[in-house]
């Protein structure tokens, strides 16, 4: 497995420049780099300091393909005609489509069971991870299509995810073939300032 060392950049630069990348070189980040990303992720705010996250790293190409294929099938099955997701119908029907975009590495953030809903905390950890990855010269893309497949008992068992745990977010991580320019952002809409 070939790895590349990354160069770090400023956090504000990462916030403004990070974009979802959908074309990867297939080069895996090193184990040390992934560990750095996880360390950044767990610095996220956490309600009552429960830190309700766990992580699954998937780099096995055959497993990523099975998750991708199952995710596409489930997304197509539940897709309502005319919904915003129907724009992706052709892409999801294409057997060549990889929902992980050829990244070769997926980091799945899993919410542990508990009294407090943990999904929000896991999403905060995901944002930390994606910003840290950008700052380190890596590319990321949150993969919403994977969530339903990852919640199936067979995948949870294969990935070592506890029965009452909830896969909250899958993130493709790797080195970009190209970096897209983001669309202009709308200015913040302040509803009230009292």
C-alpha positions in Angstrom: 0.0 0.0 0.0 1.6 3.2 -1.2 1.4 6.2 1.2 2.1 9.9 0.8 3.0 12.4 3.6 0.8 15.5 3.7 1.6 19.2 4.2 -0.4 21.1 6.9 -2.3 24.4 6.2 -4.1 27.0 8.3 -7.5 26.0 9.8 -9.4 29.0 8.4 -8.0 28.2 5.0 -9.3 24.7 5.4 -12.7 25.9 6.3 -13.0 28.2 3.2 -11.2 25.9 0.7 -12.4 22.4 1.7 -14.8 20.8 -0.9 -16.3 17.4 -1.4 -14.0 15.6 -3.8 -15.3 12.9 -6.1 -12.2 11.8 -7.9 -9.3 10.2 -6.1 -5.9 8.7 -7.0 -6.5 5.5 -5.1 -3.4 6.1 -2.9 -4.1 5.3 0.7 -3.3 7.7 3.5 -0.8 6.1 5.9 -1.9 4.5 9.1 -0.2 7.4 11.0 -2.1 10.0 8.9 -5.4 8.3 9.6 -4.6 8.2 13.3 -3.9 12.0 13.1 -7.4 12.4 11.5 -9.0 10.4 14.3 -7.2 12.4 17.0 -8.6 15.6 15.3 -12.1 14.1 15.1 -12.3 13.4 18.8 -11.5 17.0 19.7 -15.1 17.9 18.6 -17.6 19.2 21.1 -19.5 16.5 22.9 -22.8 16.9 24.9 -22.1 16.1 28.6 -18.6 15.1 27.4 -19.9 11.6 26.5 -17.6 11.4 23.5 -20.1 8.9 21.9 -18.1 8.0 18.8 -16.2 5.0 17.5 -14.5 4.6 14.2 -14.3 1.9 11.5 -11.6 2.2 8.8 -12.3 0.3 5.6 -9.5 0.0 3.0 -10.4 -3.5 1.7 -11.4 -2.9 -2.0 -13.8 -5.8 -2.2 -15.6 -4.7 1.0 -15.9 -1.1 -0.2 -17.3 -2.4 -3.5 -19.9 -4.5 -1.7 -20.9 -1.6 0.5 -21.1 0.6 -2.6 -23.2 -1.9 -4.6 -25.6 -2.5 -1.7 -25.9 1.3 -1.0 -26.8 2.0 -4.6 -29.4 -0.8 -4.6 -31.1 0.5 -1.4 -31.0 4.1 -2.6 -32.7 3.2 -5.8 -35.3 1.1 -4.0 -36.3 3.9 -1.7 -36.0 6.7 -4.2 -39.3 8.6 -4.7 -40.0 9.9 -8.3 -39.4 13.6 -8.5 -37.3 13.7 -5.3 -34.0 15.6 -5.2 -32.3 12.2 -5.1 -33.8 11.2 -8.4 -31.2 13.3 -10.1 -28.7 10.5 -9.2 -30.8 7.7 -10.7 -28.6 7.1 -13.7 -25.4 7.3 -11.7 -26.7 4.8 -9.1 -27.9 2.4 -11.8 -24.5 2.4 -13.4 -22.6 -0.8 -12.3 -19.3 1.2 -12.6 -20.3 3.9 -10.1 -18.4 3.7 -6.8 -20.1 5.8 -4.1 -16.7 6.2 -2.5 -15.4 7.7 -5.8 -12.3 5.6 -5.9 -10.9 6.9 -2.6 -9.9 3.5 -1.4 -10.4 4.5 2.2 -13.6 5.1 4.1 -13.8 6.2 7.7 -17.1 5.4 9.3 -18.1 7.3 12.4 -20.3 5.2 14.6 -22.6 6.5 17.4 -22.4 4.5 20.6 -25.8 3.9 22.3 -26.6 5.9 25.4 -29.1 8.3 27.1 -28.2 11.2 24.8 -28.6 11.2 21.0 -25.1 10.8 19.7 -25.6 11.6 16.0 -25.0 15.3 16.4 -21.7 14.7 18.2 -20.6 12.3 15.5 -21.4 14.9 12.8 -19.2 17.4 14.7 -16.4 14.8 14.8 -16.9 14.3 11.0 -16.5 18.0 10.3 -13.3 18.1 12.4 -12.0 15.1 10.5 -12.8 16.6 7.1 -11.2 20.0 8.0 -8.1 18.3 9.4 -7.8 16.1 6.3 -8.0 19.2 4.1 -5.4 21.0 6.2 -3.1 17.9 5.8 -3.5 17.9 2.0 -6.0 15.1 1.8 -9.4 15.1 0.2 -12.7 13.9 1.7 -16.3 13.5 0.7 -19.2 12.6 3.1 -21.1 9.6 1.7 -24.7 9.8 2.7 -25.7 7.0 0.3 -23.8 4.5 2.5 -25.7 5.1 5.8 -28.6 2.7 5.1 -26.4 -0.2 4.0 -24.0 0.3 6.9 -27.0 0.0 9.3 -27.8 -3.5 8.0 -27.0 -6.1 10.6 -24.8 -8.1 8.2 -22.5 -5.2 7.5 -22.5 -4.1 11.1 -21.4 -7.6 12.2 -18.7 -7.8 9.5 -17.4 -4.3 10.4 -17.4 -5.1 14.2 -20.1 -2.5 14.9 -22.1 -3.2 18.0 -25.7 -4.2 17.7 -27.1 -1.0 19.2 -24.5 1.3 17.7 -25.5 3.5 14.7 -23.3 4.2 11.8 -23.7 8.0 11.6 -21.4 9.1 8.8 -19.1 7.5 6.2 -16.4 9.7 4.8 -14.3 8.9 1.7 -10.7 9.9 2.4 -7.7 10.0 0.0 -5.7 12.1 -2.4 -7.6 14.1 -5.0 -7.0 13.6 -8.7 -8.5 17.1 -9.0 -10.0 19.6 -6.6 -13.3 21.1 -7.6 -14.0 24.8 -7.0 -17.0 25.2 -4.7 -20.1 27.1 -5.6 -20.4 30.6 -4.2 -21.9 30.5 -0.8 -25.0 32.5 0.0 -24.4 35.1 2.8 -25.6 34.1 6.2 -29.4 34.8 6.5 -30.0 36.2 10.0 -33.6 35.7 10.9 -33.3 37.8 14.1 -30.7 39.6 16.1 -32.1 40.9 19.3 
